[in-house]
């Protein structure tokens, strides 16, 4: 395999791993407020990494960032269909940094976590359709 293909597959694997962690934590803490921050963080990370996989596969460079807005904008330039992911990206964006620190002003509910998992699944499906 060439380096570009290897790199896109590595990004995709990391995205899959983050989603798997989020889903396992979600299942383990169903109907409680346990692990909400970690679940949402891993959901955001999955989206960040799958978008980066898509950009790498399409030979599009990007800066080191956690900004889903920046990444989705680059993806939309390649494929306008990605515009339909704007709501998911907007919802998940704050989970990159804010949820990781004790002084966060974000208070997550089980509904927030459920929506984050669903948004991540939807995004992963759409992006992977275009990675094939």
Secondary structure, DSSP 8 states (H G I E B T S, - for coil): --HHHHHHHHHHHHHHHHHHHHHHHHHHTTTS-TTHHHHHHHHHHHHHHHHHHHHHHTT----S---HHHHHHHHHHH-GGGGGGHHHHHHHHGGGTGGGSTT------HHHHHHHHHHHHHHHHHHHHHH-
